[in-house]
Amino acid sequence: MKTTWIAFTLMVCLSFTACGADSPAVGTWVLDGEATLKSFEENPPKDLPPQAMDPVKGMIKSMTGTMTMKADGTFEGVMGMPNPMTGEVKSQNAKGTWTLEGEKFSITTTEQDGKVDETPDTETAVLKDGVITVTPGGAPFKVFFKKQ
């Protein structure tokens, strides 16, 4: 699930570049499921078996995600992802830090579901035109978040 957060998550200001109330990153961001699904359909992973396409598309359609970027360079978020076999939704809460340098947006998850992450991972994305675009773990598709 850690990869999921970093994938669809998607991201202490390590440097205080673009942090603060005036930063375009500050605010609440929601997963744009339609744009994410379109990107997945246009660029599915090459190793994904054809019979897995519909279940994965259904999972993407059912995903939810919200991230709140605070002016102090911290974030809180929650992602909901259904189990493709049972449909049961598993929510994951995360906290961490973010930075923005130009359009380069980085997010580091330091806590998941109330537990400190001993090996925090940083995901780099692009923040442009009110959209955070993440390419999760080198996947061929992109995940999008819109500012609410």
HELIX and SHEET records of a PDB file:
HELIX    1   1 LYS A    2  PHE A    8  1                                   7    
HELIX    2   2 GLY A   33  GLU A   42  1                                  10    
HELIX    3   3 PRO A   50  ALA A   52  5                                   3    
HELIX    4   4 MET A   53  SER A   62  1                                  10    
HELIX    5   5 PRO A  136  GLY A  138  5                                   3    
SHEET    1   A 9 GLY A  27  LEU A  31  0                                        
SHEET    2   A 9 THR A  64  MET A  69 -1                                        
SHEET    3   A 9 THR A  74  PRO A  82 -1                                        
SHEET    4   A 9 VAL A  89  GLU A 101 -1                                        
SHEET    5   A 9 LYS A 104  GLN A 112 -1                                        
SHEET    6   A 9 LYS A 115  LYS A 128 -1                                        
SHEET    7   A 9 VAL A 131  VAL A 134 -1                                        
SHEET    8   A 9 VAL A 143  LYS A 147 -1                                        
SHEET    9   A 9 GLY A  27  LEU A  31 -1                                        
END                                                                             
